Amino acid sequence: MNRIKELRIERGYTQIKMQHLTGIDQSDYSKIENDKRYLTFEQCRKVAIALNTSMDYLAGLTDEKKPYPRAHK
């Protein structure tokens, strides 16, 4: 199971909930979870925010699920 799907299930979110949080169509989101489609940079950012993690965690560059502190604008 990939990290995106794992975190989504851990958070108790459905793919429809992720569609609402990220703006990624549910069918596209399903393809992403099943490795049939890749995330764009912007989609990865939105998924990381929705799942309260870092893009590095989603990419497998770190095992730390906790997100980085966000810059204030």
Buried (B, 14 or more C-beta within 10 A) or exposed (E): EEBBBEBBEEBEBEBEBBBEBBEBEBEBBBBBBEEEBEBEEEBBBBBBBBBEBBBBBBEEEBEEBEBEEEEEE
